[in-house]
Amino acid sequence: MQRLLLASAVSLALAACTGGKADDSVAAAPSAAAPASLDQVELIPRDALFGNPERANVQLSPDGKYLSWVAPLDGTLNVWVAPADDLSAAKAVTRDTARGIRSYFWSYRPDTLLYLRDSGGDEDFHLYAVDLTSGQSRDLTPFEKTTAQVVGVSDRHPGTVLVGMNDRDAQWHDLYRVDLASGERSLVERNTHQIGSYLADADYNLRFATRSRPDGGVDLLRRAGEAWEKYDEIPYEDGLSTGYAGLSKDGTTLYMQDSRDRNTNALFAIDTATGERSLVHEDPRADIGGAISDPETGKVQAVAVNYLREEWKVLDDEIRADLERLQAIGPGEASINTRTRDDRTWIVAYSAAEAPVEYYRYDRDGSGGGELTRLFSGRPALEGKPLVPMWPQELRSRDGKTLVSYLTLPAHADANGDGKADRPVPMVLLVHGGPWARDAYGYSSYDQWLANRGYAVLSVNFRGSTGFGKDFTNAGDGEWAGKMHDDLIDAVQWAVAEGVTTQDKVAIMGGSYGGYATLVGLTFTPDTFACGVDIVGPANLNTLLSTVPPYWASFYKQLVRRMGDPETEEGKAWLTERSPLTRVDAIKKPLLIGQGANDPRVKQDESDQIVNAMTAKDIPVTYVLFPDEGHGFARPENNKAFNAVAEGFLAQCLGGRAQPIGGDFAGSSITVPTGAEGVPGLAEALRSHTQDVRR
């Protein structure tokens, strides 16, 4: 799932939003023959929604010589490269056969790109370099139990990169300069000062850093010769909304997102010599989100704020006409994936809630009248399918807070396409992870899948979510299974009152924190939901905090202040009281759990604990476990397999339709340690899958 712990995404939304009501500008025009029932809506195959994309993450090399993307090679996602002027000559330059490669980027060394890869979802990401000339791939961080952090890639030093590695100390990353040709690393700084993050300039000089304090706040450091000195600090309350945003290429301007002495954070430009601050942009509704910077100077040219939809403020007239040109693609959202060093060519991704991503090449002419060429769709199998709009909403909590939310309606429940339910249908409350993250407008395979199966889908930015100012985020402190959950219940009541659904036909589903919210829903409010789908959700908050990855050390004090400190009796008691495991006796509605065995954030033991407790008390549960997955299901074979199970589970619970499991276990590592009989057709599909594997 995309809604996983501390995950985020930045996109360029060029359409205006309407300030709280459904946005008619993005609605799909109603069909001349609107479906009168779900049976009249074409069923979209799971493979089209959750199988490998045909192409993704499209980029241009900095010199404009190559076009690259991620695409399947023998069923596994790998990086492909083609001459920019001959896409038919594309060839795979990586050969992964496991979970696939999704994260890659170009270096400034000619014909060299970099990619990150972990093993089985353990998040020990290694950094690799691929030389296109020789075809050689080299592991630049070849150390066990090491997670690479890329700190700097500069056109002034094309043969090297700055990389943090925690092979010496699992908690803290030492900083190295790594030669891309030889793989040799040279120590830049031994991290003996518990530095959480470094900021280097384009010449790889260390300029700024951060260090966490015991109170959960952060010290801002700057370089003074060979030492670090404290020059400012971030209070705990601003810890999730204040921080460095980058340096200009000449090192004279430090950009910083700052919520101190305000609620929503603003972007400031700071003169690194004098310390003088100037406001770049602010918005009282929401925090500063994405930014567009000049590839040559690093100067910020435009900034984004995402309230209901993402809106951009252009700061540099040099690109104003270009962004207006991109707006003409359609009413959805466009993002600039890459820009060449000479800034003559951009790769643009465009999508809307009801339109999966498609890619364009934009050749600038300097006046905004450049040539825009469509390259291809990321998921052509979805073209022409009955995808539906997503409708931003402003809901109210019982204590008066505004909850920005997103409603997706099945086609047959909104025949005139106005974002208002024509009839009540079953609903899935889809809860985001984090919880310090947010839901946003855009294409979502999960929303489209569930709507196509007959369910309304409601996603709620409950208190504790980020992006809406620090007051809203901090209102979630100490409110796990408290007011954070109340917000979700209030959203369900809104949906019932609006005729979207009925009280007895609501399921709760989510990943990571969303999985925890699912377990809370079935234990703390056992009569509210008809059933729940928990994906990699923690059941025991004490064990969750005792097993976080060691390299989360710089964030740990923030974590325990926002939740509870397991090292104090008071904190331990709070964590116990707010743990679904403590209330397992209350579960009386069907529960489906999905887990990756290698998850480093929410370990398998979290799911094992609640499954074992339910089994001991003869409470039914269906438990799906993948031995080669981590925090979420990256392999499409596993994602399709789990969703095939979830689809049958929800159909039995809510009465929506379900595509038979069929061959969707093929290539999957799926195991079901308990409860296979709880989902129609699951036991039979497992037997058939086992026989196929043995053959």
C-alpha positions in Angstrom: 0.0 0.0 0.0 1.0 3.6 -0.5 -0.3 4.6 2.9 2.6 3.3 5.0 4.5 4.6 7.9 6.3 7.9 7.3 5.8 7.7 3.6 5.3 10.8 1.5 5.0 12.0 -2.1 5.3 15.3 -3.8 3.5 16.3 -7.0 2.8 19.4 -9.0 -1.0 20.1 -9.0 -1.8 22.8 -11.5 -5.6 22.8 -11.1 -7.3 25.1 -8.6 -9.3 23.7 -5.7 -12.7 24.9 -4.6 -12.3 25.5 -0.9 -14.2 22.5 0.5 -16.9 21.3 -1.8 -16.6 18.7 -4.4 -14.4 20.0 -7.3 -16.5 19.9 -10.5 -13.4 20.7 -12.6 -12.1 17.2 -12.1 -15.3 15.2 -12.3 -15.6 12.7 -15.1 -18.5 13.6 -17.3 -21.4 11.3 -16.6 -22.0 8.6 -19.2 -24.9 9.0 -21.5 -26.1 5.7 -20.1 -25.1 5.9 -16.4 -25.1 2.5 -14.7 -28.2 1.8 -12.7 -26.6 -1.0 -10.8 -23.1 -2.4 -10.0 -23.7 -5.2 -12.4 -23.7 -2.7 -15.3 -20.2 -1.5 -14.3 -17.3 -3.4 -16.0 -15.2 -5.3 -13.4 -11.6 -4.1 -13.6 -9.2 -7.0 -13.2 -6.9 -6.9 -10.2 -3.9 -7.4 -12.5 -4.6 -4.1 -14.2 -4.7 -2.3 -10.9 -2.0 -4.1 -8.9 0.2 -5.9 -11.4 3.4 -4.4 -12.6 3.1 -1.1 -14.3 4.2 -1.1 -17.9 6.5 1.9 -17.1 7.1 4.0 -14.0 9.5 6.6 -12.6 10.5 8.0 -16.0 13.6 10.2 -16.0 16.1 11.9 -18.3 19.8 11.7 -17.7 21.2 15.2 -16.7 22.9 15.5 -20.2 19.7 14.6 -21.9 21.3 11.6 -23.6 19.2 8.9 -22.1 15.6 8.3 -21.2 15.1 5.8 -18.3 12.3 4.1 -16.5 11.3 1.2 -14.3 9.6 -1.7 -16.1 9.3 -5.5 -15.8 12.0 -7.8 -16.8 10.8 -11.4 -16.7 8.1 -10.2 -14.3 10.3 -8.2 -11.9 10.7 -4.5 -12.0 14.1 -3.3 -13.2 15.6 -0.1 -14.7 15.5 0.3 -18.4 17.5 2.8 -20.5 17.1 4.0 -24.0 18.7 6.7 -26.2 16.5 9.7 -25.7 15.8 9.8 -29.4 15.2 6.1 -29.9 13.0 4.5 -27.3 12.7 1.3 -29.3 16.4 0.6 -28.4 15.6 0.4 -24.7 17.3 -2.4 -22.7 17.3 -3.4 -19.1 20.4 -2.3 -17.2 19.7 -4.1 -13.9 18.9 -7.7 -13.3 17.0 -8.0 -10.1 15.0 -11.2 -9.7 13.5 -10.6 -6.2 11.3 -7.7 -5.1 12.3 -5.4 -7.9 13.9 -2.0 -8.2 11.8 1.1 -7.7 14.2 3.8 -6.5 16.9 5.0 -8.8 18.4 8.3 -10.1 21.1 9.6 -12.4 24.5 10.6 -11.2 26.6 13.3 -13.0 29.2 10.8 -14.0 28.6 10.1 -17.8 26.6 7.0 -18.5 26.2 6.1 -14.8 23.0 5.8 -12.8 22.4 4.8 -9.1 19.8 2.6 -7.5 18.8 1.4 -4.1 17.9 -2.1 -3.2 17.1 -4.0 0.0 16.7 -7.7 0.7 13.2 -9.1 1.2 11.8 -5.9 2.6 14.4 -5.5 5.5 15.0 -1.8 4.5 18.8 -2.3 4.7 19.0 -0.4 1.4 22.3 -0.7 -0.4 23.4 1.9 -3.0 24.5 0.5 -6.4 26.1 2.2 -9.4 25.5 1.0 -12.9 28.0 1.8 -15.7 26.1 1.7 -18.9 29.2 1.5 -21.0 30.6 -1.7 -19.4 27.3 -3.0 -18.1 28.9 -3.4 -14.7 26.8 -3.0 -11.5 28.7 -2.3 -8.3 27.5 -2.3 -4.6 28.8 1.0 -3.2 27.8 0.0 0.4 28.8 -3.7 0.6 28.3 -4.1 4.3 25.9 -6.3 6.3 23.1 -4.6 8.3 23.8 -1.3 6.7 21.3 1.2 5.4 22.7 3.7 2.9 21.7 7.4 3.1 22.5 9.5 0.1 23.6 12.9 1.4 25.0 14.6 -1.8 25.1 14.2 -5.6 26.8 17.2 -7.3 27.6 18.1 -10.9 30.8 19.8 -9.6 32.1 16.4 -8.5 30.6 14.0 -11.0 32.8 11.0 -10.1 31.7 10.8 -6.4 28.7 10.9 -4.1 28.3 11.6 -0.4 26.8 8.6 1.4 26.0 7.9 5.0 26.6 4.4 6.3 25.9 2.8 9.6 28.1 -0.2 9.4 30.2 1.0 12.4 27.4 2.0 14.6 23.9 0.8 13.8 22.3 3.9 15.3 24.3 6.6 13.6 25.6 7.1 10.0 29.2 8.0 9.3 29.6 10.1 6.2 31.8 8.9 3.3 32.7 10.2 -0.2 32.4 7.2 -2.5 34.1 6.9 -5.9 31.6 5.7 -8.5 34.2 4.0 -10.7 36.1 2.1 -8.1 33.7 1.9 -5.2 36.4 3.2 -2.9 35.1 5.2 0.1 36.9 8.0 1.9 35.8 9.0 5.4 34.4 12.6 5.5 33.1 12.5 9.1 33.0 9.9 11.8 29.6 10.5 13.4 30.5 10.6 17.1 28.2 13.5 17.9 24.9 11.7 17.2 24.2 13.8 14.1 20.7 12.9 12.7 21.1 14.6 9.3 23.8 16.5 7.3 23.4 19.2 4.8 26.4 19.7 2.4 26.9 22.3 -0.3 27.6 21.5 -4.0 31.3 21.2 -3.3 30.6 18.6 -0.6 31.5 20.9 2.2 29.5 20.1 5.3 27.6 23.2 6.2 24.7 22.3 8.5 23.4 19.4 10.6 20.8 18.4 13.1 21.0 16.7 16.5 18.1 15.4 18.6 17.7 16.5 22.2 16.5 14.3 25.1 13.3 16.5 25.3 12.4 15.6 21.7 13.5 18.8 20.2 16.3 19.3 17.7 19.5 21.4 17.8 20.4 23.2 14.6 24.1 23.0 14.0 26.5 24.8 11.6 30.0 24.0 10.7 32.7 26.0 12.5 36.1 24.8 11.1 36.3 21.1 12.0 33.7 21.3 14.7 29.9 21.8 14.9 28.4 24.6 16.9 24.8 25.1 17.9 23.2 28.2 16.5 19.5 27.6 16.9 17.0 25.0 18.1 13.6 23.5 17.2 11.2 23.0 20.1 9.6 19.6 20.4 6.3 21.0 19.3 7.8 22.0 15.9 9.8 18.9 15.4 7.6 17.4 12.6 7.1 20.7 10.7 10.4 22.5 10.9 13.7 21.7 9.2 16.2 22.4 6.5 14.9 22.4 2.9 18.1 22.8 1.0 21.0 25.1 -0.1 21.5 27.2 -3.2 24.3 25.9 -5.4 26.6 28.8 -4.4 25.9 28.1 -0.7 24.8 31.6 0.1 21.1 30.8 0.7 19.7 28.2 3.1 16.1 27.3 2.6 14.1 26.3 5.7 10.6 25.2 6.4 9.7 26.8 9.7 6.6 26.6 12.0 8.1 28.3 15.0 6.0 31.3 16.2 3.3 30.3 13.8 1.0 27.3 13.1 1.5 26.3 9.5 5.1 26.2 8.4 6.4 28.7 5.9 9.4 28.6 3.6 12.2 31.0 4.5 15.4 32.0 2.6 18.2 32.6 5.0 21.5 34.4 4.1 24.2 32.0 5.3 26.6 34.8 6.0 24.4 37.2 7.9 21.6 35.0 9.1 19.0 37.4 7.6 15.7 35.7 6.9 13.2 36.5 4.2 9.8 34.9 3.8 9.4 33.0 0.5 5.8 31.8 0.9 3.2 31.0 3.6 -0.4 29.8 3.7 -2.6 29.8 6.8 -4.5 26.6 5.7 -1.6 24.2 5.2 2.1 23.7 5.4 4.5 24.2 2.5 4.8 21.1 0.5 6.8 20.6 -2.6 9.2 23.0 -4.3 10.7 23.4 -7.8 14.3 24.6 -7.9 16.5 25.8 -10.8 18.9 22.9 -11.7 21.8 25.2 -12.3 21.5 27.6 -9.3 19.3 25.7 -6.8 17.1 28.8 -6.4 13.5 27.9 -5.5 11.3 28.9 -8.4 7.9 27.7 -7.2 6.4 26.2 -4.0 3.3 24.2 -3.3 0.7 24.1 -0.6 -1.7 21.1 -0.4 -5.0 21.7 1.4 -7.7 20.0 -0.5 -5.7 19.9 -3.6 -2.1 21.0 -4.3 -1.8 24.6 -5.4 1.4 26.3 -6.7 2.8 29.7 -6.2 5.2 30.7 -8.9 8.2 32.8 -7.7 10.3 32.9 -10.9 8.7 34.3 -14.0 11.2 32.3 -16.1 9.0 29.2 -15.6 5.6 30.8 -15.2 4.6 30.3 -18.8 6.0 26.7 -18.8 3.9 25.7 -15.8 0.8 27.3 -17.5 1.7 25.1 -20.5 1.6 22.0 -18.4 -1.7 23.0 -16.9 -3.2 22.6 -20.4 -2.6 18.8 -20.2 -5.8 18.5 -18.1 -7.5 19.2 -14.8 -5.5 16.7 -12.8 -2.0 17.0 -11.4 1.3 17.2 -13.2 4.7 16.7 -11.7 8.2 17.4 -13.1 10.1 14.2 -12.7 13.5 15.5 -14.1 15.0 18.5 -15.8 18.2 18.4 -17.8 21.2 20.5 -16.7 20.7 23.0 -19.4 17.0 23.1 -18.5 15.8 22.7 -22.0 14.0 19.4 -21.5 11.6 18.2 -18.8 10.0 14.9 -18.1 6.5 15.4 -16.8 4.1 12.9 -15.2 0.4 13.7 -15.3 -2.5 12.0 -13.6 -5.9 12.6 -12.0 -7.9 10.5 -9.5 -9.7 8.8 -12.4 -6.6 8.8 -14.7 -3.4 6.8 -13.9 -0.1 8.4 -14.7 1.0 9.1 -18.2 4.4 10.6 -19.2 5.3 13.6 -21.4 8.4 15.1 -22.7 8.4 18.9 -22.6 11.0 20.7 -24.8 11.2 24.3 -23.7 11.6 27.2 -26.1 12.1 29.9 -23.4 8.7 31.5 -23.9 6.3 28.9 -22.5 5.3 27.7 -26.0 7.5 24.7 -25.9 6.7 21.3 -27.4 4.8 18.9 -25.2 5.0 15.2 -26.5 3.1 12.4 -24.9 5.4 9.4 -24.4 3.3 6.6 -22.9 0.9 5.6 -20.2 2.2 3.9 -17.0 -0.8 1.5 -17.0 -2.3 1.3 -20.5 -4.5 -1.7 -19.3 -6.6 0.8 -17.4 -7.3 3.1 -20.3 -11.0 3.2 -21.0 -11.8 1.4 -17.7 -14.6 2.8 -15.5 -12.5 4.8 -13.1 -14.2 7.3 -10.9 -13.5 10.7 -9.4 -12.2 11.5 -5.9 -14.1 14.3 -4.0 -12.3 16.4 -1.4 -14.4 17.1 1.7 -14.1 19.2 4.9 -15.6 17.3 7.7 -16.0 18.4 11.4 -14.9 16.5 14.4 -17.1 16.5 17.5 -14.8 19.1 19.1 -14.8 21.4 16.0 -11.7 20.4 14.2 -11.7 20.4 10.3 -10.9 17.0 8.9 -9.8 17.2 5.3 -11.0 14.0 3.8 -11.5 12.3 0.4 -14.6 10.4 -0.8 -14.7 8.0 -3.7 -18.1 6.7 -4.9 -18.9 3.7 -7.0 -20.1 4.7 -10.5 -23.6 3.3 -9.9 -24.0 5.3 -6.6 -23.2 8.6 -8.3 -24.9 8.4 -11.7 -24.8 12.2 -12.3 -21.2 12.5 -11.2 -21.8 15.3 -8.7 -19.9 13.7 -5.8 -23.1 13.2 -3.8 -24.3 9.7 -3.1 -27.6 8.8 -5.0 -28.0 5.8 -2.7 -26.3 4.3 0.3 -23.8 1.6 -0.4 -21.3 -0.3 1.7 -18.2 1.7 2.7 -14.6 1.1 3.5 -12.9 3.6 5.8 -9.4 3.5 4.4 -6.9 4.8 7.1 -3.5 6.2 6.2 -0.3 5.2 7.8 2.2 7.2 9.8 0.3 8.5 11.6 2.5 11.5 10.8 1.6 11.6 7.1 -1.6 12.5 5.2 -4.1 11.5 2.6 -4.2 13.6 -0.6 -6.1 13.9 -3.8 -4.9 11.7 -6.7 -5.0 8.4 -8.4 -5.1 5.5 -6.0 -5.3 1.8 -7.1 -7.0 1.0 -3.7 -9.7 3.6 -4.0 -10.5 2.6 -7.6 -10.4 -1.1 -6.8 -12.8 -0.8 -3.8 -15.1 1.5 -5.7 -15.2 -0.9 -8.6 -16.2 -3.6 -6.3 -19.2 -1.6 -5.1 -17.9 0.3 -2.0 -17.7 3.9 -1.2 -14.2 4.8 0.1 -13.6 7.5 2.7 -10.1 8.6 3.7 -9.8 10.9 6.6 -6.9 13.2 7.8 -7.5 12.6 11.5 -5.7 14.7 14.1 -2.0 13.8 14.2 -1.8 13.9 10.4 0.8 16.2 9.0 0.5 19.0 6.5 -2.3 21.1 8.2 -0.2 23.0 10.7 1.5 21.9 13.9 -1.5 22.5 16.1 -3.4 19.8 14.2 -0.5 17.4 14.3 0.3 18.0 17.9 -3.4 17.5 18.8 -2.7 13.8 18.2 -0.1 13.5 21.0 -1.3 10.9 23.5 -4.4 10.3 21.5 -3.7 6.9 19.9 -7.0 5.0 20.4 -8.4 8.3 21.8 -9.4 11.4 19.9 -7.5 10.2 16.8 -9.9 7.3 16.7 -12.9 9.6 17.6 -12.1 11.5 14.4 -12.5 8.4 12.3 -15.8 7.5 14.1 -17.1 11.1 13.4 -16.3 10.6 9.7 -18.3 7.4 9.6 -21.2 9.2 11.2 -20.9 12.0 8.6 -21.0 9.4 5.8 -24.1 7.8 7.4 -25.8 11.1 7.8 -25.0 12.1 4.2 -26.5 8.9 2.8 -23.2 7.5 1.6 -23.6 4.3 3.6 -25.5 2.7 6.4 -24.3 2.1 10.0 -24.1 -1.6 9.6 -22.1 -1.7 6.3 -18.8 0.0 7.1 -15.5 -1.8 7.1 -12.2 -0.3 8.4 -8.9 -1.0 6.5 -5.4 0.3 6.5 -1.7 -0.3 6.6 0.9 0.5 9.4 -0.9 3.0 11.6 -3.9 2.3 9.5 -3.6 -1.3 10.5 -3.4 -0.3 14.1 -6.5 1.9 13.6 -8.2 -1.2 12.2 -7.4 -3.2 15.3 -8.5 -0.3 17.5 -11.8 -0.2 15.6 -12.5 -3.8 16.3 -11.4 -3.7 20.0 -12.2 -0.3 21.3 -15.4 0.3 19.3 -16.4 -3.3 18.5 -19.9 -2.4 17.3 -18.9 0.3 14.9 -17.4 -1.7 12.0 -18.7 -4.8 10.2 -15.2 -6.1 9.7 -11.5 -5.0 9.5 -8.5 -5.5 7.3 -5.2 -4.9 9.1 -2.0 -4.7 7.0 1.3 -4.6 9.0 -0.4 -2.9 11.9 1.0 -3.0 15.5 -1.0 -4.7 18.2 1.2 -4.1 21.2 2.6 -0.6 21.5 5.2 -1.6 24.1 6.8 -4.2 21.9 6.4 -1.8 18.9 8.6 0.8 20.5 11.1 -1.7 21.9 11.9 -3.0 18.4 12.1 0.1 16.2 15.2 0.0 13.8 18.3 1.3 15.6 18.9 4.0 13.0 15.6 5.6 14.1 17.6 6.9 17.2 17.4 10.5 16.1 13.6 10.3 15.9 13.0 8.1 19.0 12.5 10.9 21.5 9.9 12.5 19.3 8.2 9.1 19.0 7.9 8.4 22.7 6.8 11.9 23.6 4.0 11.6 21.1 3.0 8.2 22.2 4.3 7.0 25.6 7.7 6.2 27.0 8.1 2.4 27.7 11.0 3.2 30.0 8.6 4.9 32.5 5.8 3.2 34.5 3.3 5.8 33.4 4.3 5.5 29.7 4.3 1.7 29.9 0.8 1.8 31.4 -0.5 4.1 28.7 1.0 2.0 25.9 -0.6 -1.1 27.4 -4.0 0.6 27.8 -3.9 1.8 24.2 -2.8 -1.5 22.7 -5.5 -3.6 20.8 -3.8 -6.7 22.2 -5.0 -5.7 25.7 -8.7 -5.7 24.5 -8.6 -8.8 22.3 -11.6 -10.2 24.2 -13.8 -7.5 22.6 -13.3 -8.7 19.0 -16.5 -10.0 17.6 -16.3 -9.0 14.0 -14.4 -10.7 11.2 -10.7 -9.7 11.0 -8.1 -10.2 8.2 -4.5 -9.6 8.9 -1.6 -9.3 6.4 2.0 -9.2 7.4 5.5 -9.3 5.9 7.9 -11.6 7.8 10.9 -9.2 7.3 9.1 -6.0 8.3 11.7 -3.9 10.3 9.2 -1.3 11.5 6.2 -3.4 12.6 7.7 -6.8 13.2 6.0 -10.1 12.5 5.6 -10.6 16.2 3.0 -7.8 16.3 0.7 -9.7 14.1 1.7 -13.0 15.7 0.8 -11.7 19.2 -2.8 -10.8 18.4 -3.4 -13.9 16.2 -2.1 -16.1 19.0 -4.3 -14.4 21.5 -7.4 -14.7 19.3 -6.7 -18.3 18.6 -6.2 -19.1 22.3 -9.7 -17.6 22.9 -11.3 -19.3 19.9 -11.9 -16.0 18.2 -11.8 -16.5 14.4 -9.1 -14.6 12.4 -7.6 -15.0 9.0 -3.8 -14.4 8.9 -1.9 -14.0 5.7 1.9 -14.0 5.9 4.5 -13.4 3.2 8.0 -14.6 4.0 9.7 -12.4 1.4 8.0 -9.1 2.3 8.6 -6.2 4.7 6.5 -3.2 5.6 3.9 -3.6 2.9 3.8 -5.9 -0.1 6.2 -4.8 -2.9 6.1 -7.8 -5.2 3.0 -7.5 -7.4 2.5 -11.2 -7.1 2.1 -10.8 -3.3 0.1 -7.6 -3.5 -2.4 -9.2 -5.9 -2.5 -12.4 -3.8 -3.4 -10.5 -0.6 -5.9 -8.3 -2.4 -7.6 -11.3 -3.8 -8.0 -12.6 -0.3 -9.1 -9.2 0.9 -11.6 -8.9 -1.9 -13.3 -12.2 -1.0 -13.2 -11.2 2.7 -14.9 -7.8 2.1 -17.5 -9.3 -0.2 -18.5 -11.8 2.5 -18.6 -9.0 5.1 -20.2 -6.1 3.2 -21.8 -7.8 0.2 -19.8 -6.2 -2.6 -18.7 -8.2 -5.6 -15.5 -10.2 -5.9 -13.4 -11.4 -8.7 -12.5 -15.1 -8.0 -9.0 -15.7 -6.8 -8.3 -17.6 -9.9 -4.6 -17.5 -10.8 -3.7 -14.5 -8.6 -1.6 -16.6 -6.3 0.8 -17.5 -9.1 4.3 -16.5 -8.3 3.3 -15.4 -4.8 4.9 -16.6 -1.5 1.6 -16.4 0.3 1.1 -18.5 3.4 -2.0 -18.6 5.6 -1.0 -19.8 9.1 -4.6 -19.7 10.3 -8.1 -18.9 9.2 -8.1 -20.0 5.6 -11.6 -21.3 6.0 -12.7 -17.8 6.9 -12.6 -16.5 3.3 -14.6 -18.1 0.5 -12.4 -20.0 -1.9 -9.2 -19.3 0.0 -8.5 -22.9 1.2 -9.1 -24.3 -2.2 -6.9 -21.7 -3.9 -4.1 -22.4 -1.4 -4.2 -26.1 -2.1 -4.1 -25.5 -5.9 -1.2 -23.0 -5.4 0.7 -25.5 -3.3 0.3 -28.1 -6.0 1.5 -25.7 -8.7 4.6 -24.8 -6.7 5.4 -28.5 -6.1 5.2 -29.2 -9.8 
